[in-house]
Amino acid sequence: MGTYLQHQTVTPYPGSASYDCAGLFGTTCANGTVNPKWRHNLRLSWDTPWNVLLSAQWRFIGPTTFDNNSSNPLLQGAESLANGTNESAPYYDAYNARIPGYSYLDLTAVWHALSNVEIRAGVTNVLDKDPPLSTNTHIGAGFGNGNTFPQVYDSLGRFIFVGATVDF
């Protein structure tokens, strides 16, 4: 299952100029979230002859660039200031310029032990990949601790789970 974001046009108020936030992240675009143009989940499953279902899932979040560094004059320099330097507008932020594409691997097993008993186990983020970090606290304002995007990227790291279902 994949999603391609061709355009995410924003018009701040009626009659104002618009800008496109597809492929951008930051406070101006979509109120501080990440808007990659491409993201997907790809799951491969094997239902073995031993009553076990094995699955591997690849979660991918495409690359994005900082809205402040956009060529659109409505976005250029809207978030970063020169901070007392002699830097001229639009105050390009080189460190936070881009978040690369992120991939996560999840593994799951489901064992149908009896006709009414199912046991599940798995690991999400098998490779324990850390989320992207930002040095600008305003990028994370209002949706995290000021240095990442927990609503988009896996901020908990590797997660192991076990569960069972018993039907009576």
C-alpha positions in Angstrom: 0.0 0.0 0.0 1.5 3.3 -1.1 0.6 6.9 -1.1 1.9 9.6 -3.5 1.3 13.2 -2.5 1.3 15.2 -5.7 0.2 18.5 -4.2 -0.7 19.9 -0.8 -1.7 23.4 -1.6 -2.2 25.8 1.3 -4.0 29.2 1.1 -3.5 30.8 4.5 -6.6 33.0 4.2 -9.1 33.8 1.4 -7.6 35.9 -1.3 -4.0 35.3 -0.3 -1.3 33.7 -2.4 -0.9 29.9 -2.1 2.0 27.6 -1.6 2.6 23.8 -2.1 3.8 21.8 0.9 4.2 18.4 -0.9 7.6 17.1 0.0 8.3 19.7 2.7 8.4 19.7 6.5 8.3 22.5 9.1 6.0 24.7 11.1 4.7 26.7 8.1 3.7 23.6 6.1 0.9 21.6 7.6 1.5 23.0 11.1 4.9 21.3 11.8 4.5 17.9 10.3 6.3 15.9 7.6 4.7 15.7 4.1 6.8 13.3 2.0 5.7 12.9 -1.6 6.0 9.1 -1.3 5.4 6.6 1.6 4.5 3.0 1.6 4.0 -0.2 3.6 4.9 -3.5 1.9 4.0 -6.7 3.7 5.1 -10.2 2.6 3.5 -13.2 4.4 4.0 -16.9 4.3 1.3 -19.2 5.6 3.4 -22.3 6.4 2.2 -25.9 6.5 2.8 -25.9 10.3 -0.1 -23.6 11.3 2.3 -20.6 11.5 1.9 -17.4 9.6 5.2 -15.4 9.1 5.2 -11.8 8.0 7.8 -9.2 7.2 6.8 -5.6 6.6 8.8 -2.7 5.1 7.6 0.7 6.1 9.1 3.6 4.1 8.8 7.4 4.5 10.2 9.4 1.7 12.6 12.3 1.9 11.5 15.8 2.7 13.1 19.2 2.7 12.7 22.1 5.1 10.0 24.5 4.1 12.1 27.5 5.2 14.6 26.7 2.4 12.0 26.5 -0.3 12.3 28.6 -3.5 8.8 29.9 -2.9 9.0 33.5 -1.5 6.1 32.8 0.8 8.1 30.1 2.6 11.7 31.4 2.3 13.0 32.5 5.7 9.6 32.3 7.3 10.9 30.2 10.3 14.6 30.7 10.7 16.1 34.0 11.6 19.6 35.3 11.2 20.0 35.1 15.0 22.2 38.2 15.3 24.5 37.2 12.4 25.3 39.1 9.3 23.5 36.5 7.2 21.1 38.0 4.7 17.6 36.7 3.9 16.3 34.0 3.3 18.4 32.6 6.2 19.1 29.2 4.6 19.2 26.4 7.3 21.8 24.0 6.0 21.7 21.5 8.9 17.9 21.0 8.8 17.7 21.3 5.0 16.6 17.7 4.4 15.3 14.6 6.1 16.4 11.5 4.1 14.0 8.6 3.3 13.5 6.3 6.3 12.9 2.6 6.2 11.7 0.3 9.0 11.5 -3.5 9.1 8.8 -5.3 11.2 8.6 -9.0 11.7 5.5 -11.0 13.0 4.6 -14.6 13.6 1.2 -16.0 14.4 0.8 -19.6 15.5 -2.6 -21.3 15.4 -1.9 -23.7 18.3 -5.4 -25.1 18.5 -8.6 -24.3 16.6 -9.5 -21.8 19.3 -6.0 -20.6 20.4 -3.8 -18.1 18.5 -0.4 -16.9 19.8 1.2 -13.8 18.2 4.7 -12.4 18.6 6.7 -9.8 16.7 9.2 -7.0 16.6 8.6 -3.6 15.1 11.6 -1.5 14.0 13.8 -4.6 14.1 17.0 -2.6 13.3 16.2 -0.1 16.1 16.5 2.9 13.8 16.4 6.3 15.5 14.1 9.0 14.3 15.6 12.1 12.5 16.7 14.9 14.8 16.5 18.6 14.3 18.5 21.3 16.1 15.7 23.9 15.6 13.3 23.7 18.6 10.6 25.5 16.7 10.3 22.7 14.2 9.2 20.3 16.9 7.1 22.8 18.8 3.7 21.5 19.8 4.1 17.9 18.7 7.1 16.4 20.4 9.9 17.4 22.6 11.3 19.9 20.1 13.8 17.7 18.3 11.8 15.1 16.2 8.5 14.1 14.6 7.0 11.3 16.7 3.7 11.3 14.8 5.6 10.2 11.6 8.8 8.4 12.6 9.3 5.6 15.1 10.5 7.4 18.2 10.3 4.5 20.6 12.8 2.3 18.8 12.6 -1.4 18.7 9.4 -2.8 20.2 8.8 -6.5 21.0 5.3 -7.8 21.6 3.5 -11.1 22.5 -0.2 -11.8 22.6 -2.7 -14.5 22.6 -6.4 -15.0 21.6 -8.5 -17.8 23.1 -12.1 -18.3 21.9 -14.6 -19.9 24.2 
